[in-house]
């Protein structure tokens, strides 16, 4: 993950009592057959607020907004907590499970590779709503 955002990103900030606690960026996702994809591409929750489900709730709210506008909404993540939240939430379906990129699966799963998303299990989800 880098600190750079695509200039076409639409960015959202979530606040609790006037304090920013989470950030989510969304991009149009070009696809040869599906013209109405949006993709969440950066979800960040400040450390003091992690583990409370804020990222899941915030991204679900944004996804619901895009679904209401006629878009399909997808996201890919390597965050274990997000995986378990999405798995229990019927509004999200897992479209791709467990791809690891870079290095060998054995080295990555043993934790011997550096800590980037390229060296973690990733899952893709699509928001289908209620």
Phi and psi in degrees as a GROMACS rama.xvg file:
@    title "Ramachandran Plot"
@    xaxis  label "Phi"
@    yaxis  label "Psi"
@TYPE xy
-116.81  175.313  UNK-2
-88.9308  -3.20871  UNK-3
-86.8545  141.34  UNK-4
-115.778  146.059  UNK-5
-62.2224  138.043  UNK-6
-62.5747  -21.7706  UNK-7
-85.5298  -0.612805  UNK-8
-63.3002  140.997  UNK-9
-101.457  123.676  UNK-10
-109.819  141.894  UNK-11
-127.748  141.123  UNK-12
-124.011  130.977  UNK-13
-100.466  136.716  UNK-14
-119.742  147.568  UNK-15
-125.928  119.783  UNK-16
48.9383  51.6327  UNK-17
66.1006  11.2015  UNK-18
-108.287  125.328  UNK-19
-67.1708  129.381  UNK-20
-124.519  -18.8639  UNK-21
-148.734  159.559  UNK-22
-139  141.997  UNK-23
-145.537  127.716  UNK-24
-110.826  142.746  UNK-25
-129.073  137.699  UNK-26
-124.549  153.588  UNK-27
-70.6375  137.869  UNK-28
-109.605  104.524  UNK-29
-65.5523  133.951  UNK-30
-143.121  139.329  UNK-31
-64.0091  -31.6376  UNK-32
-112.595  -25.1702  UNK-33
-114.161  119.5  UNK-34
-92.9827  -7.65811  UNK-35
-116.931  36.5084  UNK-36
-87.6955  136.768  UNK-37
-120.596  146.695  UNK-38
-130.961  125.383  UNK-39
-71.8148  126.649  UNK-40
-125.845  0.649426  UNK-41
-157.006  109.356  UNK-42
-118.971  120.228  UNK-43
-132.357  133.057  UNK-44
-122.715  132.33  UNK-45
-59.1019  145.334  UNK-46
-52.3274  -39.2704  UNK-47
-64.7849  -16.321  UNK-48
-112.712  1.79871  UNK-49
-72.8433  150.821  UNK-50
85.9023  4.59808  UNK-51
-103.876  -2.28362  UNK-52
85.6692  8.59905  UNK-53
-64.3107  -44.4568  UNK-54
-61.1838  -43.085  UNK-55
-63.6962  -47.6961  UNK-56
-65.3933  -42.5067  UNK-57
-65.6052  -47.3074  UNK-58
-66.6502  -33.0675  UNK-59
-66.3423  -39.0242  UNK-60
-63.9365  -43.1585  UNK-61
-66.3678  -43.639  UNK-62
-60.4473  -40.7589  UNK-63
-62.1556  -37.9501  UNK-64
-62.813  -43.4666  UNK-65
-69.1626  -39.2668  UNK-66
-59.708  -41.8959  UNK-67
-63.9199  -24.4615  UNK-68
-89.7352  3.64502  UNK-69
93.0226  12.6493  UNK-70
-100.135  153.279  UNK-71
-89.6969  146.462  UNK-72
-128.996  127.997  UNK-73
-128.783  158.411  UNK-74
-152.702  147.087  UNK-75
-119.998  138.007  UNK-76
-147.98  154.141  UNK-77
-112.691  6.33471  UNK-78
-77.8127  121.19  UNK-79
-62.5223  -42.9648  UNK-80
-61.5474  -40.7877  UNK-81
-65.8741  -37.1712  UNK-82
-58.1416  -48.3763  UNK-83
-68.2492  -35.0422  UNK-84
-67.6899  -44.9067  UNK-85
-64.7931  -36.7276  UNK-86
-61.9783  -34.2885  UNK-87
-87.6285  -9.5177  UNK-88
-101.986  111.627  UNK-89
-66.7842  -9.30694  UNK-90
-76.9558  -14.5393  UNK-91
-116.487  138.81  UNK-92
-118.454  142.155  UNK-93
-82.6833  123.269  UNK-94
-102.466  -17.9788  UNK-95
-153.803  129.952  UNK-96
-113.774  137.268  UNK-97
63.2826  34.1367  UNK-98
-81.0894  137.031  UNK-99
-117.888  131.656  UNK-100
-115.576  144.851  UNK-101
79.3129  136.153  UNK-102
70.4714  -173.661  UNK-103
-97.4852  148.014  UNK-104
-55.4044  -42.4451  UNK-105
-62.1332  -45.4356  UNK-106
-66.393  -39.2397  UNK-107
-67.1528  -46.6959  UNK-108
-68.3316  -24.3093  UNK-109
-83.0065  -6.39365  UNK-110
83.1027  14.2613  UNK-111
-90.727  2.42439  UNK-112
-103.354  162.705  UNK-113
-65.1191  163.613  UNK-114
-93.5154  69.722  UNK-115
-121.843  162.114  UNK-116
-65.1245  -20.0067  UNK-117
-69.1692  -15.7783  UNK-118
-116.455  27.7464  UNK-119
-129.076  159.407  UNK-120
-66.2361  133.725  UNK-121
-121.611  151.409  UNK-122
-131.043  142.197  UNK-123
-110.534  143.241  UNK-124
-132.296  152.688  UNK-125
-123.401  135.433  UNK-126
-84.6701  122.876  UNK-127
-112.093  -5.70626  UNK-128
77.9841  -174.656  UNK-129
